[in-house]
Amino acid sequence: VNAVISEIKKKSAPVPGLRERIVHGLYFGGGTANLTPTDSLRNIAETVERSFDLRQAEVTLEGVPIYFLKRDKPMDALREELNARHFRISMGIQTFDQKMLERMGRQAFGSLETIAEVVSYAHKANMTVSGDMLFNLPGQSLRAMQDDLSQAIDLGLDQICLYHLVLFHGLGTEWSRSPQLLSALPSNMKACKNWIALRDKLLSAGYIQTTLTNFERKSVHQSECRFSYENFSFRPNRFDMMGFGPSGISFYSNKKFTKGWKVTNLESASDYIQRIESDESPLERFFTYNEQDLRVFYLMRRLAALCIQEHDYERQFGIPRVQDFSSQLEVLQNANLIRHCRNTYVPTPRGMFYADSIASLFAEECKSEAPGKRNANRLVCQDKQQEVSNMAGHM
């Protein structure tokens, strides 16, 4: 925590203009963030409040259900320290199947009753609540997936984030080394059908799909309390992102969105702390986007937001009707992965499930463009630290 606080101060102090920029979203996540001791979380909040303008910010704390109900509730600390517009809780639920939770090692993270108590606590404090749900687990029937969603809906969750389990041989996780679990996975075709059925269930229950994975109650979506952070991240031409801590990710672009940088901190917590204590940058590597990269990045972010507007693309890049990717769009339409209607490209329900494949097709355009020359300087380490330190001047 002390290292994160130090990093925030070091990044914000040299650039007075950052204090004048409005922060629209603040997300405490990247793992079980609510496991952080409340006093430590309060210290981070105090530092952020002094460093940035949060008056219009949505603040999210991510974690497992049971830790939101600690005696010194972490959300109470954030609400006391941060002068922000709205607060929300994001919980990792995954499933309500007790046997599956035991297999995951999550049986002590909070029961159905615990989750209901978190929702009640949040709503009494005018906060919104999001729950992450997994589907297509090994051996899981469609009926079991639908039962999970029914319980999530009945709990009164404001947002439900629906994630297809990523599991395959060679992934490196414990489950990926189990032939029994791998053989119990549904085929891609069956998994896609499950996705479409679950999506239909949420839409029928009055939820609005706002991104590839997020569904929001209609009443919440139409209010000022709608989930904003994710949508901000899907507009990289309008919003920069600053990340702090181990594995922290930042993205900056110049105002014309003709050049951009993605920066990642060291992944190891011990290495990160050592670098901060040595008064050195925690930067591990960064990626420089050229204009072609930014077009692909923009399209993928807009795909995640379920809408690619031709007029917006032309306004941003000066290319009408997304003509620089016309061949890819034609292939995707023929494959029933994308639909074109009224100057807008939207993913079909099937295309939503295969979004990674769509992204790969667009990214191939960059890969095929002089790969040897372009990739030589794409991923660099400390010797380029000075360029990164000057990025804020382009913001």
C-alpha positions in Angstrom: 0.0 0.0 0.0 2.8 2.4 0.9 4.4 1.7 -2.5 1.2 2.4 -4.4 0.7 5.6 -2.5 4.3 6.6 -3.3 3.7 5.8 -7.0 0.6 7.9 -7.1 2.4 10.9 -5.7 5.4 10.5 -8.0 3.2 10.3 -11.1 0.9 13.2 -10.2 3.3 15.7 -8.6 5.4 16.5 -11.7 2.4 17.2 -13.9 0.2 19.9 -12.3 -2.2 19.7 -15.1 -3.4 16.3 -14.0 -5.1 17.9 -10.9 -7.2 20.0 -13.3 -8.4 17.1 -15.4 -11.7 15.5 -14.4 -11.6 11.8 -13.4 -14.7 10.0 -14.5 -13.9 6.5 -13.2 -11.9 5.2 -10.3 -11.6 1.4 -10.0 -10.0 -0.5 -7.1 -9.5 -4.0 -8.6 -7.2 -6.4 -10.2 -7.9 -9.1 -7.7 -9.5 -9.3 -4.2 -9.1 -5.6 -3.6 -11.5 -5.5 -0.7 -9.2 -7.8 1.2 -7.0 -4.7 1.8 -7.1 -3.6 5.4 -9.6 -0.8 5.8 -7.1 1.6 7.3 -4.7 1.0 4.3 -7.5 1.4 1.8 -8.4 4.7 3.5 -4.8 5.9 3.1 -4.8 5.2 -0.6 -8.2 7.0 -0.9 -6.8 10.0 0.9 -3.9 10.2 -1.5 -6.0 9.8 -4.6 -8.4 12.5 -3.3 -5.5 15.0 -2.9 -4.1 14.1 -6.3 -7.1 14.2 -8.6 -10.5 15.8 -9.2 -13.0 13.0 -8.4 -16.1 15.1 -8.1 -17.6 13.5 -11.2 -16.1 10.0 -10.7 -17.8 6.7 -10.3 -15.8 4.7 -7.7 -15.8 0.9 -7.7 -14.3 -1.6 -5.2 -13.9 -5.1 -6.4 -13.7 -8.3 -4.3 -15.4 -11.3 -2.9 -18.8 -10.9 -1.1 -17.9 -11.7 2.5 -15.1 -9.0 2.8 -17.6 -6.2 2.1 -19.2 -7.0 5.4 -16.1 -6.7 7.6 -16.6 -4.8 10.9 -14.8 -1.8 9.4 -16.6 -1.9 6.0 -14.2 -0.9 3.2 -16.9 0.9 1.2 -17.7 3.1 4.2 -14.0 4.2 4.3 -14.0 5.0 0.6 -17.3 7.0 0.9 -15.9 9.0 3.8 -12.6 9.8 2.1 -13.6 10.4 -1.5 -15.7 13.3 -2.8 -17.1 11.3 -5.7 -20.3 11.2 -7.6 -21.3 7.5 -7.2 -20.0 4.3 -5.5 -20.5 0.7 -6.6 -19.5 -2.8 -5.5 -18.3 -5.4 -7.9 -18.4 -9.0 -6.5 -17.0 -12.2 -7.9 -19.8 -14.7 -7.4 -19.0 -17.2 -10.3 -21.7 -19.7 -9.4 -24.1 -20.7 -6.7 -23.4 -24.4 -7.1 -21.8 -25.5 -3.9 -20.0 -28.5 -5.4 -18.5 -26.3 -8.1 -17.5 -23.6 -5.5 -15.7 -26.3 -3.5 -13.9 -27.4 -6.6 -12.9 -23.8 -7.2 -11.8 -23.3 -3.5 -14.3 -20.5 -3.1 -16.6 -22.1 -0.5 -15.6 -19.6 2.2 -16.1 -16.4 0.0 -19.8 -15.9 0.8 -23.1 -17.8 0.7 -26.2 -16.8 -1.1 -27.4 -15.1 2.2 -24.1 -13.2 2.4 -24.4 -11.9 -1.1 -28.0 -10.8 -0.3 -26.8 -9.0 2.7 -24.2 -7.1 0.6 -26.8 -6.1 -1.9 -29.1 -4.8 0.9 -26.3 -2.9 2.5 -25.3 -1.3 -0.8 -28.8 -0.3 -1.8 -29.5 1.3 1.6 -26.4 3.4 1.0 -27.5 4.4 -2.5 -24.7 2.3 -4.1 -25.1 -0.1 -7.0 -23.9 -3.7 -7.0 -22.4 -5.9 -9.8 -21.9 -9.6 -9.8 -19.6 -11.7 -12.0 -21.0 -15.0 -13.1 -19.2 -17.8 -15.0 -20.9 -20.2 -17.5 -19.8 -23.2 -19.5 -18.0 -24.7 -16.5 -16.9 -28.3 -16.9 -19.9 -30.6 -16.8 -22.3 -27.7 -16.2 -25.7 -28.1 -17.8 -27.6 -25.3 -19.4 -30.3 -25.7 -16.7 -27.7 -25.2 -14.0 -26.4 -22.0 -15.8 -29.9 -20.7 -16.0 -30.5 -21.5 -12.3 -27.4 -19.4 -11.5 -28.8 -16.5 -13.4 -32.2 -16.8 -11.8 -30.7 -16.5 -8.4 -28.5 -13.6 -9.4 -31.6 -11.8 -10.8 -33.6 -12.5 -7.7 -30.9 -11.0 -5.5 -31.5 -7.6 -7.0 -28.1 -7.2 -8.6 -27.9 -4.0 -10.6 -25.4 -5.4 -13.1 -24.6 -9.0 -14.0 -21.4 -9.6 -15.8 -21.5 -12.9 -17.7 -18.2 -14.6 -18.5 -17.5 -17.7 -20.6 -14.9 -19.9 -18.8 -11.5 -19.7 -20.5 -10.0 -23.2 -20.1 -7.8 -25.2 -22.5 -4.8 -27.6 -22.4 -1.6 -25.6 -22.0 -3.2 -22.6 -20.3 -1.1 -23.2 -17.2 -3.8 -23.2 -14.5 -4.5 -26.1 -12.2 -7.8 -27.0 -14.0 -6.0 -26.9 -17.4 -3.9 -29.8 -16.3 -6.9 -32.0 -15.5 -7.9 -34.3 -18.4 -11.2 -35.0 -16.6 -12.2 -31.3 -16.4 -11.0 -30.6 -20.0 -13.1 -33.5 -21.4 -16.1 -32.2 -19.6 -16.1 -28.8 -21.4 -18.8 -28.2 -24.1 -17.8 -27.8 -27.7 -17.5 -24.3 -29.0 -20.8 -24.7 -30.9 -22.6 -25.9 -27.7 -20.9 -23.2 -25.6 -22.1 -20.5 -28.0 -25.7 -21.9 -27.9 -25.5 -21.7 -24.1 -24.4 -18.1 -24.3 -27.3 -17.1 -26.6 -29.8 -18.8 -24.2 -28.4 -17.1 -21.2 -28.3 -13.7 -22.9 -32.0 -14.1 -23.9 -32.9 -14.9 -20.3 -31.3 -11.7 -19.0 -32.9 -9.6 -21.7 -36.3 -11.2 -20.9 -35.8 -10.3 -17.2 -35.5 -6.6 -18.0 -31.8 -6.3 -18.3 -30.1 -4.1 -21.0 -26.9 -5.5 -22.6 -24.4 -2.6 -22.5 -21.1 -4.4 -23.4 -20.0 -7.9 -24.5 -20.2 -9.1 -20.9 -22.3 -6.6 -18.9 -26.0 -6.6 -18.4 -27.7 -3.8 -16.4 -31.2 -3.4 -15.0 -33.2 -1.1 -17.3 -34.1 1.2 -14.4 -30.5 1.6 -13.4 -29.2 1.9 -17.0 -31.6 4.9 -17.5 -30.3 6.6 -14.4 -27.2 8.5 -13.4 -26.1 5.4 -11.5 -25.5 3.3 -14.6 -22.2 1.5 -14.8 -19.8 4.0 -16.5 -16.2 2.9 -15.9 -16.3 0.1 -18.5 -17.8 2.3 -21.2 -15.2 5.0 -20.6 -12.5 2.4 -21.2 -14.2 1.6 -24.6 -13.6 5.2 -25.8 -9.8 5.4 -25.9 -9.9 8.4 -28.2 -11.7 10.4 -25.4 -10.3 9.0 -22.2 -6.8 8.2 -20.9 -6.2 5.6 -18.2 -3.7 5.7 -15.4 -2.9 2.4 -13.5 -1.1 2.1 -10.2 0.4 -0.9 -8.4 1.9 -4.2 -9.5 0.7 -5.1 -13.1 -0.9 -1.6 -13.3 -1.9 -0.7 -16.9 -2.0 2.8 -18.3 -3.0 4.1 -21.7 -2.4 7.6 -23.1 -2.9 9.2 -26.4 -2.3 12.6 -27.9 -5.3 14.8 -28.4 -5.7 14.0 -32.1 -5.5 10.3 -31.4 -2.7 9.8 -33.9 -0.2 8.3 -31.4 -0.7 6.3 -28.2 1.2 4.4 -25.5 0.2 1.4 -23.4 2.3 1.1 -20.2 2.5 -1.9 -17.8 4.1 -2.0 -14.4 6.1 -4.9 -13.0 4.0 -7.9 -12.3 5.9 -9.1 -9.2 4.8 -7.3 -6.0 8.2 -7.7 -4.5 10.0 -6.3 -7.6 7.5 -3.5 -7.7 8.1 -2.5 -4.1 11.9 -2.7 -4.5 11.7 -0.4 -7.5 9.6 2.1 -5.7 11.8 2.1 -2.6 14.8 2.6 -4.8 13.1 5.7 -6.2 13.0 4.2 -9.7 10.1 3.8 -12.1 8.0 0.6 -11.7 7.6 0.5 -15.5 8.3 -2.9 -17.0 7.5 -2.3 -20.7 5.4 -0.2 -23.0 3.8 -0.4 -26.4 3.8 2.5 -28.9 0.7 2.6 -31.1 1.0 4.0 -34.6 -2.1 5.3 -36.5 -2.9 1.8 -37.9 -2.7 0.3 -34.5 -5.0 2.9 -33.1 -7.6 2.2 -35.7 -7.6 -1.5 -34.8 -7.6 -0.6 -31.1 -10.6 1.8 -31.6 -12.6 -0.8 -33.6 -12.0 -3.5 -30.9 -13.0 -1.1 -28.1 -16.2 -0.1 -30.0 -16.9 -3.8 -30.7 -16.8 -4.4 -27.0 -19.3 -1.6 -26.6 -21.5 -3.3 -29.2 -21.5 -0.5 -31.7 -19.1 0.7 -34.4 -20.5 4.0 -35.9 -19.3 4.7 -39.5 -19.7 8.5 -38.9 -17.7 8.4 -35.7 -14.9 6.4 -37.4 -14.8 8.9 -40.3 -14.8 11.9 -37.9 -11.9 10.4 -36.0 -9.7 9.0 -38.8 -11.0 10.7 -41.9 -11.9 7.4 -43.6 -15.5 7.0 -44.8 -17.5 3.9 -44.1 -14.5 2.1 -42.4 -13.3 1.4 -45.9 -9.7 0.5 -44.7 -11.2 -2.7 -43.1 -13.9 -3.3 -45.8 -12.7 -6.8 -46.6 -12.6 -7.9 -43.0 -16.1 -6.5 -42.4 -17.4 -8.3 -45.5 -16.0 -11.6 -44.2 -17.5 -11.1 -40.8 -20.9 -10.2 -42.2 -20.9 -13.3 -44.4 -20.0 -15.4 -41.3 -23.0 -13.9 -39.4 -20.6 -12.4 -36.8 -21.4 -8.8 -37.5 -24.5 -7.0 -38.8 -24.6 -3.7 -40.8 -27.6 -1.5 -40.3 -28.1 2.3 -40.7 -24.4 3.2 -40.9 -23.6 1.0 -37.8 -21.8 -2.3 -37.4 -23.0 -4.4 -34.4 -21.9 -7.9 -33.4 -24.6 -10.6 -33.7 -25.2 -12.7 -30.5 -23.0 -15.3 -32.2 -20.4 -12.6 -32.9 -20.4 -11.6 -29.3 -19.3 -15.1 -28.3 -16.5 -15.2 -31.0 -15.4 -11.6 -30.3 -11.8 -12.7 -29.8 -11.8 -14.2 -33.3 -13.1 -11.0 -34.7 -10.3 -9.1 -32.9 -7.7 -11.4 -34.4 -9.0 -10.8 -37.9 -8.7 -7.1 -37.6 -5.3 -7.3 -35.8 -3.9 -9.4 -38.7 -4.0 -6.1 -40.7 -1.2 -4.7 -38.5 0.7 -7.9 -38.2 1.0 -8.2 -42.0 2.4 -4.7 -42.3 6.3 -4.9 -42.4 6.4 -7.1 -39.2 10.1 -7.2 -38.8 10.6 -3.5 -38.9 7.4 -2.6 -36.9 7.9 -5.1 -34.1 11.6 -4.3 -33.4 10.8 -1.4 -31.1 7.3 -2.4 -30.0 8.2 -3.8 -26.6 11.0 -2.1 -24.7 12.1 -1.8 -21.1 14.0 0.6 -18.9 16.1 2.2 -21.6 13.0 4.0 -22.9 11.9 5.2 -19.5 12.4 8.8 -20.4 9.9 8.7 -23.2 7.3 7.3 -20.9 8.0 10.0 -18.3 7.2 12.6 -20.9 3.9 11.0 -22.0 1.8 13.2 -19.8 2.9 16.2 -21.8 1.0 14.8 -24.8 -2.2 14.2 -22.9 
